[in-house]
Amino acid sequence: MNPLNRFSDRATDYANYRPNYPKETITAIISGFENPSELVAADIGAGTGIGSKMLAEQGINVIAIEPNIEMINAAAPHPLIKFQEATAEATNLPDQSVDLVTCFHAFHWFNLEPTLREFHRILKPSGRLAIVRNNWNKQDGFTKENSNLMKQISKLHPLAKKKPHVSITSVEESPNFVNFRHSVFAHRQELDLLGLIGRIMSSSSVPNKGYEREEITKNLKVLYERWVDKKGLVYLVYRTDLYLAEPRVIITSNRF
């Protein structure tokens, strides 16, 4: 159950089959900054660097903070991304050293109070916190059936009880951050059968060995065959939530 190594046996599936994020999300994250090539971002809980890569493609220098060495090893190299083995609560970055702190589908795993203090410490006063999460849009028929199947698979797993909205509330109520706001974007992931199985097996709450994996694979094949189109694809539909905030500027007096 240790969140620091929960994806150790899923790094390859994570790298290959997890979705990216809408381009509009990245645009909103960097909106208002004049020159992206001058920005430094700390991508916290970077995993295999899916969000890090999207930032780097905008010319941003990214320090990808990730505690799991298997995830780091599964990441594709990029000249603007430097991986660093560390945690959200202790990044080992200097005070006020980054313009952006980003968390792509990772924030709900962190120890929130020390994490928010750490984010405030490493952010420049002019910086920004961005938290992004892909959520399945259950108004879509296939996505709803897939979600229901995931619930059946994960219902006895403690990790399935994590509540992302609780962690987001902690940012909104944090004394360390101001100007909290929320945006929503539409997103879709195209998957063949191998991709669908890999996407589900990338989830840490899904059994991925032995008899249980075989049963899950059989159920996914049935689901796929019911929804597959003429291109051999099914489509997971997402609602991508973006939460932004700025660090509260703390003014200290030098008067005695």
C-alpha positions in Angstrom: 0.0 0.0 0.0 3.0 2.3 0.1 2.3 5.1 -2.4 6.0 5.4 -3.2 6.2 2.0 -4.9 2.7 1.2 -5.8 3.4 1.3 -9.6 6.7 -0.5 -9.5 5.3 -3.5 -11.4 3.2 -1.4 -13.8 5.7 1.2 -15.1 5.8 -0.2 -18.7 2.0 -0.3 -19.0 1.9 3.2 -17.4 4.3 4.6 -20.0 2.6 2.9 -22.9 -1.1 3.2 -22.2 -1.9 6.1 -19.9 -3.5 9.0 -21.7 -1.9 12.4 -22.1 -3.8 15.6 -21.4 -5.7 18.2 -23.6 -3.4 20.7 -25.2 -5.7 23.4 -23.9 -4.7 22.4 -20.4 -1.1 23.1 -21.0 -2.0 26.5 -22.6 -4.0 27.4 -19.5 -1.2 26.4 -17.2 1.3 28.7 -18.8 -1.1 31.5 -19.7 0.3 34.9 -18.6 4.0 33.8 -18.6 5.8 35.7 -21.4 8.5 33.3 -22.5 8.1 29.6 -21.8 11.7 28.9 -22.6 12.7 30.9 -19.5 10.4 28.9 -17.2 11.4 26.1 -14.8 8.7 23.7 -13.8 8.8 21.1 -11.1 6.5 18.3 -12.2 5.7 16.4 -8.9 4.9 12.7 -9.0 5.9 12.8 -12.6 5.6 9.1 -13.1 6.9 8.2 -16.6 6.8 11.9 -17.6 3.6 12.2 -19.5 2.8 15.7 -18.3 6.5 16.6 -18.1 6.8 15.9 -21.8 3.9 18.1 -22.7 5.5 20.9 -20.7 8.8 20.4 -22.3 7.3 20.5 -25.8 6.4 24.1 -25.0 10.1 24.9 -24.4 9.8 24.7 -20.6 12.7 23.2 -18.6 11.2 20.5 -16.4 12.5 18.9 -13.2 10.5 15.7 -12.9 10.2 14.7 -9.3 9.4 11.0 -8.9 10.1 8.6 -6.0 9.7 5.4 -8.0 12.9 4.4 -9.8 11.0 1.9 -12.0 8.8 4.7 -13.3 11.8 6.9 -13.9 13.5 4.1 -15.9 10.4 3.6 -18.0 10.4 7.3 -19.1 11.5 8.3 -22.5 14.4 10.8 -22.4 13.9 14.4 -23.4 16.5 17.1 -23.5 14.5 19.5 -21.4 13.5 17.0 -18.7 15.7 16.1 -15.8 14.4 13.3 -13.5 15.1 13.5 -9.9 14.3 10.8 -7.4 12.5 12.6 -4.5 9.0 13.0 -3.0 6.3 15.7 -3.0 6.9 16.3 0.7 10.7 16.7 0.2 11.7 17.7 -3.3 15.3 18.8 -2.4 14.8 21.8 -4.6 16.1 25.3 -3.5 13.7 27.9 -2.0 11.8 29.9 -4.6 13.6 28.1 -7.5 10.7 27.2 -9.9 8.0 29.1 -11.8 5.6 26.2 -12.0 4.7 23.3 -9.7 2.6 20.8 -11.6 0.9 17.6 -10.6 -0.6 15.4 -13.3 -2.9 12.8 -11.9 -0.7 12.4 -8.8 -1.8 15.0 -6.2 -4.3 12.7 -4.4 -1.5 10.4 -3.3 0.5 13.0 -1.4 0.6 13.8 2.3 -1.2 17.1 1.8 -0.1 19.4 4.6 3.7 19.0 4.2 3.3 18.8 0.5 1.6 22.2 0.2 4.2 23.7 2.5 6.9 22.3 0.2 5.2 23.6 -2.9 5.0 27.1 -1.4 8.7 26.9 -0.4 10.0 26.1 -3.9 7.7 28.4 -5.9 8.8 31.9 -6.8 6.4 34.6 -5.6 5.4 35.0 -9.2 4.9 31.3 -9.7 1.9 29.1 -10.1 0.6 25.7 -8.9 -1.3 23.5 -11.4 -3.1 20.3 -10.5 -4.4 18.2 -13.4 -6.6 15.1 -13.3 -8.2 13.0 -16.0 -11.5 11.6 -14.8 -13.7 9.2 -16.8 -16.8 10.9 -18.2 -19.5 8.4 -17.3 -22.0 10.1 -19.6 -20.3 8.1 -22.4 -21.7 4.6 -22.6 -18.4 2.7 -23.1 -16.6 4.8 -20.5 -19.4 4.1 -18.0 -19.3 0.4 -18.6 -15.5 0.4 -18.2 -15.8 2.3 -15.0 -18.3 -0.1 -13.6 -16.0 -3.0 -14.5 -13.2 -1.2 -12.7 -15.3 -0.8 -9.6 -16.0 -4.5 -9.5 -12.3 -5.3 -9.9 -11.1 -2.8 -7.3 -13.9 -2.8 -4.8 -11.9 -4.7 -2.1 -8.7 -2.8 -2.7 -7.9 -0.1 -0.2 -6.5 2.2 -2.9 -9.9 2.3 -4.5 -11.1 4.3 -1.6 -8.9 7.4 -2.3 -11.0 10.5 -2.7 -9.4 13.0 -5.1 -11.9 15.8 -4.3 -10.8 15.8 -0.7 -7.2 16.6 -1.6 -8.3 19.4 -3.9 -10.3 21.0 -1.1 -7.1 21.2 0.9 -5.6 23.5 -1.8 -8.6 25.8 -1.8 -8.5 26.1 2.0 -4.7 26.3 2.3 -3.2 29.4 3.9 -0.2 29.0 1.5 -2.2 29.6 -1.7 -4.5 32.2 -3.2 -6.6 32.8 -6.3 -7.8 29.2 -6.6 -9.7 28.5 -9.8 -11.0 25.5 -11.7 -11.4 24.7 -15.4 -12.7 21.6 -17.2 -11.6 20.3 -20.6 -12.9 17.4 -22.8 -10.5 14.6 -23.8 -10.6 11.2 -25.4 -8.3 8.2 -25.7 -8.4 5.8 -28.6 -7.5 2.2 -27.7 -7.3 -1.1 -29.5 -7.8 -4.3 -27.4 -4.1 -4.4 -26.3 -4.3 -0.7 -25.4 -7.5 -1.2 -23.4 -6.0 -4.1 -21.4 -2.7 -2.1 -20.8 -4.7 1.0 -19.7 -6.6 -1.0 -17.1 -3.5 -3.0 -16.0 -1.7 0.3 -15.4 -4.0 1.1 -12.5 -2.5 0.2 -9.1 -5.8 -1.1 -7.7 -6.2 -3.8 -10.4 -4.7 -7.3 -9.8 -2.3 -8.0 -12.6 -1.1 -11.6 -11.9 -2.4 -15.1 -12.2 -6.1 -16.1 -12.3 -7.4 -12.6 -11.4 -5.6 -11.1 -14.4 -6.9 -13.8 -16.7 -10.5 -13.1 -15.5 -10.1 -9.3 -15.9 -8.7 -9.8 -19.4 -11.6 -12.0 -20.4 -14.1 -9.3 -19.2 -12.2 -6.6 -21.0 -12.4 -8.6 -24.2 -16.2 -8.9 -23.9 -16.5 -5.2 -23.2 -14.2 -4.4 -26.2 -16.1 -6.6 -28.6 -19.4 -5.0 -27.6 -18.2 -1.5 -28.3 -15.4 -1.8 -31.0 -15.9 0.3 -34.1 -14.9 -0.5 -37.7 -11.4 0.8 -37.1 -10.9 -1.7 -34.3 -11.0 1.0 -31.6 -12.9 1.9 -28.5 -12.8 5.3 -26.8 -12.4 6.3 -23.2 -13.9 9.7 -22.7 -12.4 12.0 -20.1 -13.3 15.1 -18.2 -10.0 16.8 -17.5 -10.0 19.0 -14.4 -7.4 21.7 -14.0 -6.9 23.5 -10.7 -4.7 26.6 -10.5 -3.5 28.7 -7.6 -0.7 31.1 -6.8 1.6 31.1 -3.7 0.5 33.5 -1.0 3.2 36.2 -0.6 4.3 36.3 3.0 5.6 39.7 4.0 8.1 39.8 6.9 8.9 42.9 8.8 12.5 43.8 9.6 11.5 46.3 12.2 12.7 45.6 15.8 
